[in-house]
Amino acid sequence: MRSRVRVRSTDDETALPPRSLMPPVAARVVTKVLLVAVALYFVFPLVWMLFSVTKTDSQLATTSAFWFGPENHVVENFRTLDATTNGMFLRWVANSIFYAVASALGGTLIGVMAGYAIAKFRFPGRNLALGVITASMLLPTGILTVPLVSWFHTLGIVNTIWAVIVPGLVSTIGVFLGMIYVNSSVPDELIEAARIDGAGEYRIFFTMVLRILAPALVTIFLFMFVGSWNNFLLPLMMISDTDLMPVSLGLYGLISALNTSRPAVVLGAVIGVVPLIVLFFSLQKYWRAGLTAGAVKM
């Protein structure tokens, strides 16, 4: 009988990394254990909230923290929440969605435009602008809140929707990420070819650059949406009208009030998290691609 000898092709040899580059078994086990522990750390509070909304106020202390109540009181807790807020809770959720979407959309466009200008154009003060943007990323947002309140009070737009939206339109992290993605994903040769063909700068940006950066735009949008949604100090100092409050500020008022049903407040927190969960899962394939955009240049 002829002996069959399997010849390994070149593709098979390059399909797997060298054995020396593979992590040892112990390192992989430790990595998986750490990832599971971190995942449980973030999941446990949400699981506790889902169990708590099914209970009454007295059952929170008498039943297991990680199991449902004897009876489902979700509808009752929502009615309590709606009555406690005088029917304003869903309005607060809608306000948060509006503020976050408006700030994220405008901030993403402005950030990418600024990042594109810094990455692809040479102008006086470019290095200074880049240094200021990089340094401002180290500043806590709370430091800028007091000057913003004073400035907006002078402009007469305190306690309006613009007091929440306008600060969200300018984000140093949006500009920085836009610059990084443009540098890594938009080749200079493509821009030069478009200019030679007679395309203007606006046409190049809006018809070419934005299409190339589509996954990166989703990533920047998500960063800015979450930042605007979780923003608490700015609305606290800018907004006093109940009709204009975001859900974070409204829940803070419920927590600080006396005789507030705790399961009702927890239910409000759960409802306030739902838009973020829906957004992340619906845009998952886009922002995951955006995180690695330009990582490998051909």
Secondary structure, DSSP 8 states (H G I E B T S, - for coil): ---------HHHHHHS--GGGS--HHHHHHHHHHHHHHHHHHHHHHHHHHHHTTS-TTHHHHS-TTS--SS--HHHHHHHHHHHTTT-HHHHHHHHHHHHHHHHHHHHHHHHHHHHHHHH---TTHHHHHHHHHHHTTS-HHHHHHHHHHHHHHHT-TTSTHHHHHHHH--HHHHHHHHHHHHHHS-HHHHHHHHHTT--HHHHIIIIIHHHTHHHHHHHHHHHHHHHHT--HHHHHH---GGG--HHHHHHHHHHSTT--HHHHHHHHHHHHHHHHHHHHHTHHHHHHHHTTTSS--
